[in-house]
């Protein structure tokens, strides 16, 4: 698919044209390197023509990369100025850029949809997505990721670029220093892996830290809302006081330290263990033990 990807010069020209000055508060760091964009798309491991939802497309760098690979893109952008400009950018670099080459088809307009909305409050999309690929704003990365995994059960694959520290936390395993609430919640949905590291120099403006790519192979296709709520409740409680044993940390959640110990033992977990020692399966057994005890 003949699509022209945005260069650093293109990015700055578009920004100047709409009077954009990127701000840290909005987490605006735009990818200016076409090779990095293609690397991100490749890391997404999308097969065939996927229906991709992209959160925070910004000036359109990754949007064009996904269109170039032949995917359908639903772009969700909260910023009204950026949202207003994006269709024109797709038209110029995606739909008409191929017109000069009569042997290569241009990207079809039906492959692109725009939703001007806050991703955190979104509950439906014009096209059900089977993949999420995005350069997520650092300040809302985890809430947005978990919200979309919760709201859109059609998602089978995720590839997000986030702050490197957040990426490492999402992919961390039990016992790791960085393992915590985001790790367990993301891993409840499927296999989470750190897929790469992105340096600061491919962004404009350059952030203070590197970024990381996180891939999630969403294997939990049946995601019962009640199961999720019960599991996430015990996970939040277990990590609220990291230095405490689970017997103590879960005392409020369970109703008392004694009942917490009973539930832990019923789930085959040492009451003296700490939350960071438990994997997803351990937390599931604990939530199930609490549910069974409540019903008896």
Secondary structure, 3 states (H helix, E strand, C coil): CCCCCCCHHHHHHHHHHCCCCCCCCCCCCEECCHHHHHHHHHHCCCCCCCEEEEECCCCCHHHHHHHHCCCEEEEEECCHHHHHHHHHHHHHHHHCHHHHCCCCCCCCHHHEEEEECCHHHCCCCCCCCCEEEEECCHHHHHHHHHHHHHHCCCCCEEEEEEEHHHHHHHHCCCCCCCCCHHHHHHHHHEEEEEEEEECHHHEECCCCCCEEEEEEEECCCCCCHHHHHHHHHHHHHHHHCCCCCHHHHCHHHHCCHHHHHHHHHHCCCCCCCCHHHCCHHHHHHHHHHHHHHHHC
